[in-house]
């Protein structure tokens, strides 16, 4: 009997050629789309020997995992897995794996692109020039900065954070970071300045770029108190997870002028909550936000090449476990070990 793999919210455009090739001819792939974070027919969960969850829009809480009665492995396409109940899966003996090695350069590039656009006023100049020639004077923008010597602080220097740091460094910026999960002496590998506390990093970051996972420790990490610790006029960029940054706090800090600008690719509510006052002001094109806010639709990961990578690698890692028991990217190993 062939393996049955439930592929939820697949990313192929026309045919699942990459998924089929990576799975092999003896595997039955069952493709389903989710609606409001769930499958319409709960019976689909019960037929799967494994699940490949391609997007975070489909959630796997404990009550869904209980329905995976045949499941031997859950593979999450992409880096983030905060929408999967790791403990519930581990308690049932189901390893959860993810795909951390796709889109690394894309996200790092996007973080730098947002930063440069704000620091050099690229989008603001474009917006204002579109209105009239009265904005021809470059000096009208007050947030434009010289990049050399600018102090950039990174929260998290894993794969993406490291790639971003190297890019910022190439512009002559002074790189500092906060990451309590890295071993002692890690900073000596690159010569960047390591900070033992988040508060210390915030206090010297003219530009703050976030590259951390969303978990209990990081949820709401960048709130009103944290933003107040940044130097006046600092720029915030978030290409990690929306739940790390409180949008209400960003709004208040932009209004009172302490926060110079923000570039956000991820949000607490996705798609955008257009009733939020900051989102509403941005959507209305209010001029005070011209040089101070850029929003993108959780797109930092995207390129045509990265989509091909995630489709191929996600299935490869899943099949490595299903065929050989190889767990290269397991994220609930602690629960599995405790169960054993």
Protein Blocks (a to p, Z undefined) as FASTA:
>chain_A
ZZddddehiabfkbcfklmmmnopkbccdddddeehiafblklmmmpfbdcdfbfkbccd
fklmmmmmmbcbdcdedjblklpcfklmmmnopacdddfkgoklmmmmmmmmmmmmmmno
mmmmmmmmmmpmklmpmklpmkbccfehpacddehjafklmmmmmmmmmnopacddddfk
bcehklmmnopacdfbfklmmmmmmbacddbdcdfklgoklcfklmmmpcghiacddfkb
fklpcfklmmmmmmnomambdcdfbdfbdcddfkbmklmmmmnopaklmmmcccdehill
pcfklmmmmmmmmmmmmmmmmmnopafkbcklmmmmmmZZ
